[in-house]
Amino acid sequence: MVVDNVPNEDEHVNRLFHALSDATRRDILHRSAEGGLSVSRLAEDYPMSFAAVQKHVAVLERAGLVSKERRGREQLVRTEPDAVRRARAALDRIEDLWRGRVDRMSLILDEELGA
């Protein structure tokens, strides 16, 4: 099923999980949590161009997962913990929904099997 009219909160969650779906972006997020790292420093550790790393950082920034701060000629990338908490909260809501469904299915099966 495709949902066309997605509320703003869902759009934000979609951006979060799109950003988190890529291993390089997750690594950038992890590394930038330790303290601000420059984009050029981040780029040194990946087998891709500086421009490609910049694009990954831009996806993370649009999702609100990182922020950039200019210091002289460098842009420092920092993880935004509140955005990570929002992603976790979205996953918690999904988990709660499915736990409820599984519990209801278990009850139905117990009734059917006469347990």
Sequence and secondary structure as in RCSB ss.txt:
>XXXX:A:sequence
MVVDNVPNEDEHVNRLFHALSDATRRDILHRSAEGGLSVSRLAEDYPMSFAAVQKHVAVLERAGLVSKERRGREQ
LVRTEPDAVRRARAALDRIEDLWRGRVDRMSLILDEELGA
>XXXX:A:secstr
    S  HHHHHHHHHHHHHTSHHHHHHHHHHHTS EEHHHHHTTSSS HHHHHHHHHHHHHTTSEEEEEETTEE
EEEE HHHHHHHHHHHHHHHHHHHHHHHHHHHHHHHHHT 
